[in-house]
Amino acid sequence: PQIDLSRVHFLERLPHGALRALMQVSTVHVYMTYPFVLSWSCIEALSTGCAIVASDTAPVRDVIVDGENGVLTPFHDPQALAAAVCDLLADPERRAQLSQAARETAVAGFHVDACVRRTLDILGVGSQECDGDGDGRALTDGEEQPAQIGHLPAAVGA
């Protein structure tokens, strides 16, 4: 497949706000990591509802299911990576489905409330024991929070 290189951007380090804004307007986000750790940038890309093409490596498979909330390609296969990106660019309906599922994955698994509940479960402390007002939201001030991950806003247009 041919890629229009004028639409591909390799950037140096960006301030966090600029990186988040970039992901919110990106058509496809490429996330490649060697099988050691999953970084927060992958979770942030999911949270913005960006369609993701990622490496089919152990840490990535913890959050991305090929064809459900992203596309996985072999780490050492640049042709497969290029083909997956081109396929998503050419298929807005599939891209929209993957983007929505990516956002849902991030909110369900990484929203602060979900993380607090899992941590309390690991520690053997029920969330009701830490929930002062009985609304089931542990360690929060009781104020309704938007569906976001920590400080990450929903995707533009979501």
PAPA-727032 format. One record per residue (C-alpha): residue in one letter; x, y, z. Coordinates in steps of 0.1 Angstrom, whole numbers, padded with zeros to 4 digits, always signed. Each point is the difference from the previous one (the first is absolute). Example, Ala and Ser with C-alpha at 12.3 -4.5 7.8 and 13.67 -1.06 7.14 Angstrom:
residues 2
A+0123-0045+0078
S+0014+0034-0007
***
This chain:
residues 158
P+0000+0000+0000
Q+0011+0036-0007
I+0000+0024+0029
D-0003+0037-0006
L+0031+0011+0020
S-0013+0035+0003
R-0026-0014+0024
V+0024-0019+0022
H+0016+0019+0028
F+0029-0011+0021
L+0003+0024+0030
E+0025+0007+0027
R-0011+0001+0036
L-0031+0021+0005
P-0015+0015+0031
H-0027-0023+0014
G-0029+0023-0009
A+0012+0003-0036
L+0004-0038-0003
R-0035-0005+0013
A-0014+0026-0024
L+0018-0017-0029
M-0014-0034+0008
Q-0035+0015+0002
V+0002+0011-0037
S+0021-0029-0013
T-0016-0024-0025
V+0021-0029+0010
H+0025-0004+0028
V+0029-0024-0004
Y+0013-0015+0032
M+0030-0023-0002
T+0017-0014+0031
Y+0024-0029+0005
P-0015-0025+0025
F+0010+0015+0033
V-0025+0025+0012
L-0032+0018-0010
S+0004+0037+0003
W-0027+0025+0009
S+0002+0015-0035
C-0018-0031-0013
I-0028+0004+0026
E-0002+0038-0007
A-0004-0008-0038
L-0028-0024+0009
S-0016+0025+0022
T-0002+0027-0027
G-0018-0024-0023
C+0027-0002-0025
A+0002-0030-0023
I+0032-0019+0009
V+0023-0022-0019
A+0024-0016+0024
S+0027-0027+0003
D-0013-0035+0007
T+0021-0003+0032
A-0008-0012+0035
P-0005+0033+0018
V-0022+0014-0028
R-0022-0031-0002
D-0009+0007+0037
V-0022+0029-0013
I-0004-0003-0037
V-0019-0029-0016
D+0007-0002-0037
G-0030+0010-0020
E-0021+0010+0030
N+0015+0032+0014
G+0031+0003-0022
V+0021-0018-0025
L+0031-0020+0009
T+0029-0006-0024
P+0032-0020+0004
F+0027+0022+0016
H+0026-0007-0027
D-0022+0003-0030
P-0001+0036-0014
Q-0021-0011-0030
A-0027-0014+0023
L+0001+0032+0020
A-0003+0022-0032
A-0028-0022-0013
A-0020+0002+0032
V+0003+0038+0002
C-0010+0003-0037
D-0030-0023+0005
L-0012+0021+0030
L+0005+0032-0019
A-0021-0014-0029
D-0028-0013+0022
P-0016+0028+0022
E-0028-0023+0012
R+0024-0026+0014
R+0022+0027+0014
A-0030+0015+0018
Q-0009-0033+0015
L+0035-0007+0012
S+0003+0036+0013
Q-0032-0004+0021
A+0011-0034+0013
A+0034+0015+0009
R-0016+0028+0020
E-0023-0025+0018
T+0030-0022+0008
A+0019+0029+0016
V-0029+0012+0020
A-0010-0034+0013
G+0035-0011+0009
F+0019+0032+0008
H-0024+0026+0013
V+0011+0011+0035
D-0031-0017+0016
A+0008-0033-0016
C+0037+0002+0010
V-0009+0009+0036
R-0025-0029+0002
R+0026-0025-0013
T+0026+0013+0024
L-0023-0003+0029
D-0009-0035-0011
I+0037-0009-0001
L+0005+0014+0034
G-0030-0019+0013
V-0019+0031+0009
G-0035+0003-0013
S-0009+0032-0017
Q-0030+0005+0023
E+0024+0002+0029
C+0016+0030-0016
D-0032+0015-0014
G-0013+0026+0024
D-0033+0008-0017
G-0011-0034-0012
D+0000+0008-0037
G+0025-0027-0008
R+0027+0024-0011
A+0030-0006+0022
L+0024+0027+0010
T-0017+0027-0020
D-0016+0032+0012
G-0035-0012-0011
E-0001+0025-0029
E-0010-0015-0033
Q+0030-0002-0023
P-0001+0000-0038
A+0008-0033-0017
Q+0037+0007-0003
I+0032-0017+0011
G+0017+0021+0026
H+0005+0034-0016
L-0007-0012-0036
P-0030+0015-0017
A-0023-0020-0023
A+0010+0000-0037
V-0009+0030-0021
G-0035-0004-0013
A-0008-0029+0024
***
